């Protein structure tokens, strides 16, 4: 069973930064595409960022471009989401997800970590 565990969320003020981490239990993590999603109160879960196995293909939701950076360290089986210049609208539960193959479904999900941005 693949397990993903997010950490690094918290309460911050607008303009502050956080770095989220996602640790994967699966040995084959390095071959997975990884993504970050979020779900704000009263909203549907939405895509935030994704990175392929080698780290050379990255995509972001438009509203986080220039502020968020997704990265991975395959040796540590860990994916990161560096979030800078946080805004109130970034408040959400952030979820890590894994897709076993490129353009495949995100079959594995973490439990989520809360990010709250205050004014």
C-alpha positions as CSV (number, residue, x, y, z in Angstrom):
1,X,0.0,0.0,0.0
2,X,1.3,3.4,-1.0
3,X,1.1,6.0,1.8
4,X,1.6,9.7,1.5
5,X,2.0,11.9,4.5
6,X,1.9,15.7,4.3
7,X,3.4,18.1,6.8
8,X,4.3,21.7,7.1
9,X,1.0,23.4,7.2
10,X,0.1,26.0,9.7
11,X,-1.3,29.5,10.4
12,X,0.5,32.4,8.8
13,X,-0.2,36.0,7.9
14,X,-0.7,37.2,4.3
15,X,2.7,37.7,2.7
16,X,4.4,35.0,4.7
17,X,5.8,31.7,3.5
18,X,5.4,28.0,4.2
19,X,7.0,24.9,2.9
20,X,4.9,21.8,2.6
21,X,6.4,18.3,2.5
22,X,5.0,15.0,1.3
23,X,6.8,11.8,2.3
24,X,6.0,8.7,0.3
25,X,6.3,5.2,1.6
26,X,6.6,3.4,-1.8
27,X,10.0,2.3,-3.0
28,X,9.1,3.2,-6.6
29,X,8.3,6.8,-5.7
30,X,11.0,8.1,-8.0
31,X,9.0,6.9,-11.0
32,X,5.8,8.6,-10.0
33,X,4.4,12.0,-11.1
34,X,3.5,14.0,-8.0
35,X,0.9,16.7,-7.5
36,X,-0.4,19.1,-4.9
37,X,-4.1,19.8,-4.7
38,X,-6.1,22.0,-2.3
39,X,-9.6,22.3,-1.0
40,X,-10.8,25.6,0.4
41,X,-13.9,25.8,2.7
42,X,-17.0,25.4,0.6
43,X,-15.1,24.7,-2.6
44,X,-14.2,21.7,-4.7
45,X,-10.7,20.3,-4.6
46,X,-8.5,22.0,-7.1
47,X,-5.1,21.4,-8.8
48,X,-2.2,23.4,-7.5
49,X,1.0,22.0,-8.9
50,X,2.5,18.9,-10.5
51,X,6.0,17.5,-11.2
52,X,7.0,14.5,-13.2
53,X,9.5,11.8,-12.1
54,X,12.6,13.6,-13.3
55,X,11.5,17.1,-12.3
56,X,11.8,18.6,-15.7
57,X,8.1,18.9,-16.4
58,X,6.2,21.2,-14.0
59,X,2.8,22.8,-14.1
60,X,1.1,25.3,-11.8
61,X,-2.4,26.7,-11.3
62,X,-2.3,30.2,-12.8
63,X,-3.0,31.9,-9.5
64,X,0.1,30.4,-7.8
65,X,2.6,30.9,-10.6
66,X,5.5,33.0,-9.4
67,X,4.6,32.4,-5.8
68,X,4.7,28.6,-5.4
69,X,7.4,26.2,-6.3
70,X,7.1,22.4,-6.5
71,X,10.2,20.3,-6.2
72,X,11.1,16.7,-5.3
73,X,14.0,14.8,-3.8
74,X,13.7,11.3,-5.0
75,X,16.5,10.1,-2.8
76,X,14.4,11.1,0.2
77,X,11.1,10.0,-1.4
78,X,9.8,13.5,-0.7
79,X,7.9,16.2,-2.6
80,X,7.8,19.8,-1.5
81,X,5.7,22.8,-2.1
82,X,7.3,26.1,-1.3
83,X,4.6,28.7,-0.9
84,X,5.7,32.4,-0.8
85,X,3.6,35.6,-0.7
86,X,0.7,33.7,0.7
87,X,-2.7,35.2,0.2
88,X,-6.0,34.8,2.1
89,X,-7.4,32.8,-0.8
90,X,-4.6,30.3,-0.4
91,X,-6.3,29.1,2.8
92,X,-7.2,25.4,2.2
93,X,-6.4,21.9,3.1
94,X,-3.5,20.9,0.9
95,X,-3.2,17.3,-0.4
96,X,-0.3,15.5,-1.9
97,X,-1.1,13.0,-4.6
98,X,0.8,10.4,-6.7
99,X,0.3,9.1,-10.2
100,X,2.1,5.9,-11.1
101,X,2.5,6.9,-14.8
102,X,2.7,10.1,-16.8
103,X,-0.7,11.5,-17.5
104,X,-2.2,8.8,-15.4
105,X,-4.7,9.2,-12.6
106,X,-3.7,10.3,-9.2
107,X,-4.3,7.0,-7.4
108,X,-2.8,7.8,-4.1
109,X,-3.6,10.7,-1.7
110,X,-2.3,12.0,1.5
111,X,-4.4,12.9,4.5
112,X,-4.0,16.7,3.9
113,X,-2.4,19.5,5.9
114,X,-4.2,22.7,6.8
115,X,-2.8,26.0,5.6
116,X,-4.5,29.1,7.0
117,X,-3.6,32.6,5.9
118,X,-4.8,35.5,7.9
119,X,-4.9,39.2,7.1
